[in-house]
Structures are given as C-alpha cells and as structure tokens.
Amino acid sequence: EGTDSQRMAFLLRKQWSLYSVTPLYRFSEAHLRDYSRLLSSFIAAEKTKGLAVEIGGELDIKVSVTSLPHLKVSDRDHAAILVQLSSRSSASSKNSEEKVLWLGWFCCVAGDELSENLPEAFTCLPLFLVNGAESYTAIVGTWFQKTFDCYFRRLFLNPFNLSWMAAMWTGCKVDKPASATELLFSVPRLPHPLHISYAINLEDAQALWATVQKTPGEVTQEEVDVFMDCLYSHFYRHFKIHLSATKLMKVSTAVASAHCDGIIKFCQSQYLTGVLMLLTELAISQIQ
C-alpha cells in the first residue's frame, strides 16, 4: 500500500485539466513501448513542421507511455495509462535528471456502464487529465485521435456537479489538519465581473453535513440540496445576499478542489479513486 501511495503521489497537488475521450480503437497495453517511440517521432516531426523523423532516434523530447495499474476499483476497469513528455537541456549530460514538460493520463474508474457494451476492439478510457502546456496537449491529442480513431472534448463542471462535490467531499474524514471548505460564486449580469468567496470552517461544514446525511456512505440529491440551502441561508442572514441567484464556480475542500472550467486538484491520496469514479461518470455521460 505504501508503494502504491508513492506511485500515485505525483498526481496530488497539481492542477489537471479534464477531458472526456471516446473509446480507443485497437489500443493495446502490450504495445506501450511502441507507442512511446511513435509519439516521440510524431512530436519531433511536428516541431520540424512535418519533416520525417527516424523512429527511435535521439530526440529533444523523451516520451514515456506507461501503465498505472493501481487506479482501479474493479477487474473490468482498464489500467490507467500515463503519457509523460520530458526533456534535458542541450548543455546537460546524458546522466542528468530529466525535466518533466507535460503529463497526461487516461483512466476508467468504475466505468462498467460504458465498457460492458463495447466491442472487443475498443478500449474504454473515458477520462483524460492533463498538466502542462496546451500546445503539447494539442499534439498528443492529435496523435491519439489519428492512431486510435478517438475524439477528445473538454469536460466542464456545471454548478450542479460542483454542489455534489461540495457535499460529498465535505463529508470525508481526513487525517491531516485541513483548511476551510471554500465556495466561489460569480454574480451574473454585471458590467464588471464580481466574485463572492464563501469560506466555512471544516468542523462546522462537517457538522452540518452530519445533520443532513441520512445514510452514511450514501448521498442523495435531496441531501445535497438541503446542505447547499443551509449554507445559502446562513450567508443571507449575515450579508443579505441570495447566493442561489449567483453561479457556483469553484469548490475547494480538504479532499480536492474543482473549477467550472474543468480543472481539478487532488489533495488526499486515500480519496483519489473516489474522486476519479465521479469524474469517470461525468466523462461517460458526455460521450454517450
């Protein structure tokens, strides 16, 4: 378990942009080393404006495509696939540490709903998370689309999704001292942008959720609505502002933070797969 946590540690405290991905055609985990070489050559060719590049030659950017088998909750889930772009300075020695330029990973956590109906030639990895420059994201995405006949689409989070995250993550117990639960709202129809930040002490937020949740381990829409309405009522009593008339933009909790632009940050390794289950569900709903 300790080894697994160390392997997953690089996923924490980074900002990841979310994408949904249609099933990959004729993708095989047995050929990851070949994919690394082919993608490396494709990136080099793009950098030289389409000129041919020898496969396997010395390139400025090193590409690594590897498996992350520990991000699974069922035997039917496909192992997550990590794509890493790294580089060394031209002045550095070959033994020097490589600099990570870009990270992207595909995963499917509890994605039985989509995978069970797929033909054998397709691989279900509906959630794609990226940390790095958009220029590399575009190149890597283009290669995957051409090679595996798949399609990428940004996965945005609406206020409905964010309110569920606020309620679910507030109810999670964390070992380490954590900061307050924070909600960020945008006020619509104003000539200039106006945001309202609402911070709730973690113990107070958890106490409220404990009075709302009827069955431990289960969350219903009614409970989420009651939880948010209680927060809105408390805010109105103090500031006479109806938050229900604003738009929820961001949720920050001890477990994770999420922004409506489709950006997420994981804060606790023990809840990583739980958060990914929810994101996998949202990704599948977008591509179905």
N, C-alpha and C positions, 0 to 999 in steps of 0.2 A: 504493500500500500504506500509506503514511503517513497519507493522508487516511482510509482505511478504519479504521486503528487509532484515529485521533482520534474518529471517529464512534462507535466501539464503547467508548471509554474510560469512558463513564458507566455501563456495565454492570459495571465492575470495582469490587471492594471495597465492594459493597453487599450487604445480606442480602436474598435473594429467597426468597419462599415459593412452593413448587411446586404446580401443579395440572395434572391431565390434563383434556382437553377433547374431547368428541365432535365429529365433523366439522360445520362450519358450512354451513347450507343457504342457497343463493343469496347468498353473500358475494361481493362484487366489489371488487377493488383500485381499480377506476376510480371508485368512489363514496366514497372515504375522507373527502373534504371534507364530503359529505352526512352521513356517519356522525358526524363531529365535531359538526356542528350538532344533529343529532337526540339524540345522547347528552348534549350540553350542556343541552338543553332538558329531557331526562328527569331529569338530576341536579337542576336547578333546581326542577322540579315535585316531586321527592321531598323537597327541602329545605322547600318550602312546603306539604307534606302533601297533595300530589296536585293542587294548583290548576294550571290550564293556564298555560303559559308560551309566549310568542311565539318561534317558531323564528328564530334569528339575532339576537335582541335582546341588549342588554347584560346580561351575567350576571356574578355574583360569581366563578364558576369558569370558566376557559377550558379547553376540551377540544381536544386535538390528536390525531388519528389519522393516523399516517404509516407509510411503508414503510421497512424496513431490509433492502435487497436483498443486503447483503454477508454475511449469516448463512446461506449456502447452500453445500452441497458437491456438489450435482448440479443439472442443469437441471430435474429433476422436483420438486425442493423448491419450495414456495411461499415467497415473500419473507416475512420476519418482519414482524409488524405491531406497532407501538408505540402505546400509548394513554397520554397524559400529561394529568394534571389539574394546572392551575396557577392561581395567584390573586395579585392585588395587594391591598395594604391599601387600604381606602377612603380613607385620608388621602394616599395616594401619587398622584403624577402619572401620566398615561397612558403616559409615556415611561419610567417606572421599570421596573427589572428584575422580572420575574415570579418568584414563589416556587413551586417545584415541590411540589405537595401529595402526589402519588401517581403511581406508574409501574407499568405492566403491559405485558407483551409476549407475543405469541403467536409460536411458531416451530415449524418442522418441519425438522430437520436429518437427512438420510439416512432419511427416513420412507417410502421406496418401498413397504415391506411393507403399509402401510395405504392409501396414495394410489392404488396401481395398481388396486385393486379398487373404487374409489369411483365412483358415478355422477357424471356431468359437473356436476350442480347442486351438488355438495358440495365444500367446500374443507377440506383436511387441515392443521390447525394444532394438533396434539395436546398441545403443551406450552405452559403459560401460567405466567409468572413475575411475581410481584408484589412491589413495595416500597412500603409505605405502610399507612395505617390500614385495618383490616378493614371499617369502615363504608363506605368508598369501594369496597373490593373487592366487597362485597355488592351495592351499587347498580350498579356497572359489570357485574358478573356477571349480575344480573337483566336488564339491558337486552340484553346479548348473547344470553342464553337466550331471551328473548321474541322478539328480532328474527331470530335465525338458527337457532332450534329446536335449540340445543345444550345440553349439560349439563356442568357443572364438578364436579370431585371433587378433594379434596386428595390430593396424591401424597406418600405417606410412604416413607421409605427403611428397609428392614429390615437386620439385621446382615449378611446375605448380600450385599446391594447395597453396603454400606459397606466390606466386606472387599475387594471387587473394586476399589472406588475407591482404597482404601489402596495396593493393589498396583500398579494401573495408573499412578496419579499419582506414586508414589514413583519409578517408572522413567523419568519425564520429565526431560529435561535443561533447566535454567533458566539464563538468562544472569546474572541479578542474584543477589546473596547472599540465601539464603533461610533461614528459621527451621527448626527441627527438625520432623520428622513427629510428630504427636501423635494418640494414640488415647484416647478417653474411654469408660470402661466403667461400667455400672451393676450393682451387686450385687443380685440378686433375693432375695425372701422375707426381707426385714429389716424390723423395725418402723419404722426411720427410713431415709431414702434415704442410700445410700453410693456415691460415685463414685470411680473409680480413674483417674488420668491417667497415661498412659504416653508419655513423650517419647523419641524416637530421633533421634540426630544424623543429619542428612540424608545425609552421606557414608557413614555406616555402613549406613543403610537402603538406599541405592542400591547399595552393595557387596553386601549380602545379596541384593537382587533380581537383580543381575547373575549371581550364582551359581545362582539358581533358574530364571531365564528361559532357555528352550532356543532359541527362535527370536526374534530381535529384531523388534519390530513386531507380534508376536502374543502373546496372553495366553490361557492355558487355565485351567480350573477347578483342575486338579491343581497348577499353579504358584501360584495364589492360595492354595490350602490349605497348600502347603509353606511359603510365605512367612509366613503367619499362624502356623503351628505353630512355626516357628523363633522368631518374636517371643514367643510364649507360653512356649516352653521357656526362653528367656533370662530372661524375667521370673520364672519359677518358681525358677530357680537362685538368684536374688538375694533374692526375697521369699517364696518358698514359697506362692504364691497361684496357683491354677489359673484363668487368665483365660478358659479355654474354658468355665468354669461361669458366667461373667458374660455380660452383654449389651452388645455394641458399640453405643454411642450416637452417637458423633461421630468424624469423621476430619478432621484438619487437615494439609494438605500445602502445598508451595510452589505447586502448580497451583491448588488450590481447597480449600475446606472444605465439609463436608456433615454435616447433623444428621439423626437419625432422624425428627424432626418434619416433615421435608420442607422444610428451609431450606438454602440453598446460597450460597456466596460465591465469586466468580471472582477469582483473583489474578494470572493470567498471560494476556494477550490472545492469545498465539500458540497456546494450547491451548483457547481458548474454544469453537471449533466441535467439537473432540474431546469435551469435556465435554457439550456440548449433544446430540451424537449419542447418548451413553449415556442421557441424561435423556429424549430423544425415544423411545428404545427402551422405557424403563420406562413412559413415559406411554401408549404404544401398547398395551403388554401389559396395562395396567389397564383400557383401554376396549374391548378386543376381547372 
